[in-house]
Amino acid sequence: MKTKAPAICSYKFRCQRFVLLVASVSVTALCHAQSPLKTVDIKGRILVDDAGPWDNSFTVVELDNTSCIPLEMAADGKFRLGMNVGNKAYLRFERAGYLTKEILVDTDHADECTANGHKNEKLRFDVQMTPELSDKDLHYAGPVGTITFVKGSGLMKVRFDRSLVRTSDGDIVLGDQRK
């Protein structure tokens, strides 16, 4: 007498597998259907204690450690920069009577497929300039701020480092992040 072996894949199990397959295909299609983020628009302003003219200020952008370009800056201290996704830039802010500040912006992973993808198109921040100290040999150890995007989620991550180091006779101070 032959007994019928139980079905390995029951109807309920096949339906569950089908639903999971459709759901995963839908999520994948949604990720690929989103228009990829090509640029990140960076805007902000430089904040200083005095209301002097901005012509004695200097701002420059170093892109991917290869080229330097001036940063667009308005008469009221507002700046703007469009960066391609995947680029890394050091934004350097100098003004007479103030410590030089650098900010590292790394747009790698800014276009990751998440609900936060649209939020990464625009990046806004202000730079509060610090008046020069009485000890002229003190400078920031490296970038005072680092803005990156987390791999896999595209979420923005911000780190601050306001450490000061002593230099003498114009020695160049390079942060440990410029490797």
C-alpha positions in Angstrom: 0.0 0.0 0.0 1.4 3.3 -1.0 0.7 6.3 1.1 0.7 9.7 -0.4 3.7 11.7 0.8 2.8 15.1 2.3 3.4 17.9 -0.1 6.6 19.8 0.7 5.2 23.0 -0.7 1.7 23.5 0.4 -0.6 26.0 -1.2 -0.2 28.3 1.8 3.6 28.1 1.6 3.6 28.8 -2.2 1.3 31.9 -1.7 3.6 33.3 1.0 6.7 32.8 -1.3 4.9 34.5 -4.2 3.9 37.5 -2.0 7.5 37.8 -0.8 8.8 37.7 -4.3 6.4 40.3 -5.5 7.3 42.6 -2.5 11.0 42.3 -3.1 10.6 43.0 -6.9 8.5 46.0 -6.0 11.1 47.4 -3.6 13.9 46.9 -6.1 11.9 48.5 -8.9 11.1 51.5 -6.6 14.8 52.0 -5.8 15.8 51.9 -9.5 12.8 54.0 -10.5 13.9 56.9 -8.4 15.9 59.4 -10.4 19.5 59.2 -9.2 20.8 62.2 -7.3 23.5 63.8 -9.4 24.4 66.9 -7.3 24.2 68.2 -3.8 23.5 71.9 -3.5 25.4 73.4 -0.6 24.4 76.7 0.8 25.2 78.6 3.9 26.6 81.8 5.4 29.6 83.0 7.2 28.9 84.5 10.6 31.3 87.1 12.1 31.3 89.4 15.0 32.0 92.6 13.0 29.9 93.9 10.2 32.9 94.8 7.9 33.0 94.3 4.2 33.4 90.8 2.8 36.2 91.8 0.4 38.8 90.9 3.0 37.4 87.3 3.2 38.8 84.4 1.3 36.9 81.2 0.5 38.1 78.4 -1.6 37.0 74.8 -2.3 39.5 72.0 -2.8 37.8 69.3 -4.8 39.1 65.7 -4.5 42.6 66.9 -3.5 43.2 67.8 -7.2 41.8 71.3 -7.9 40.9 74.5 -6.1 38.0 76.7 -7.1 36.7 79.9 -5.5 33.5 79.6 -3.6 30.6 81.8 -4.8 30.0 84.3 -2.0 27.5 87.1 -1.8 28.0 90.5 -0.2 26.1 89.4 2.9 28.3 86.4 3.5 26.1 83.8 2.0 27.9 81.1 0.0 26.8 78.4 -2.5 28.4 75.4 -4.1 27.1 72.6 -6.3 28.9 69.3 -5.9 28.6 66.1 -7.8 27.7 63.0 -5.8 30.8 61.0 -5.0 33.1 64.0 -4.7 35.0 65.2 -1.6 35.6 68.9 -0.9 37.4 70.9 1.7 35.7 74.3 2.1 38.2 76.8 3.5 37.1 80.0 5.1 39.6 82.8 5.9 39.0 86.3 7.1 41.4 88.9 8.5 41.2 88.9 12.3 39.7 85.4 12.5 41.0 81.8 12.7 40.9 79.9 9.4 38.2 77.2 9.4 37.9 74.2 7.1 34.9 71.9 6.6 35.1 68.5 4.8 32.1 67.5 2.8 32.1 64.0 1.3 29.1 63.3 -0.9 29.8 59.6 -1.4 26.7 57.6 -0.7 24.5 60.8 -0.8 22.4 59.1 -3.5 21.7 55.9 -1.6 18.1 54.6 -2.2 16.2 55.6 0.9 13.3 57.8 1.9 16.0 60.3 2.8 17.3 60.6 -0.8 15.5 63.8 -1.6 16.7 65.4 1.6 20.3 65.0 0.5 19.8 67.2 -2.6 20.2 70.3 -0.4 22.7 70.8 2.4 22.6 74.0 4.5 24.9 75.1 7.3 26.5 78.3 8.7 30.1 78.8 9.6 30.7 80.8 12.8 34.1 82.4 12.5 36.2 82.5 15.7 38.2 85.7 16.4 42.0 85.3 16.4 43.4 84.4 19.8 46.1 86.4 21.6 48.4 83.4 21.0 48.9 83.6 17.2 50.5 80.2 17.1 47.2 78.4 17.8 45.3 77.0 14.9 42.6 74.4 14.3 44.1 70.9 14.1 42.1 70.1 10.9 38.6 70.4 9.6 36.3 71.8 12.3 33.4 69.9 10.7 33.1 66.8 8.6 29.9 66.0 6.7 29.5 62.5 5.3 26.7 60.2 4.2 26.2 56.7 5.7 26.6 53.8 3.3 23.4 51.9 2.8 21.0 54.5 4.2 22.3 57.8 2.7 21.7 59.5 6.1 23.9 62.5 6.8 26.5 62.2 9.5 28.1 65.3 11.0 31.2 65.4 13.2 32.9 68.3 14.9 36.5 68.8 16.0 37.5 72.2 17.4 40.9 71.1 18.7 43.6 73.7 18.6 47.3 72.9 18.0 50.3 75.1 18.4 52.5 75.9 15.4 55.4 78.2 15.0 56.6 80.3 12.2 53.8 79.4 9.8 54.1 75.6 10.0 51.2 74.0 8.1 48.8 72.1 10.2 47.2 69.1 8.4 44.3 67.3 10.0 44.5 63.5 10.2 41.5 63.3 7.8 43.6 64.5 4.8 45.2 61.1 4.1 
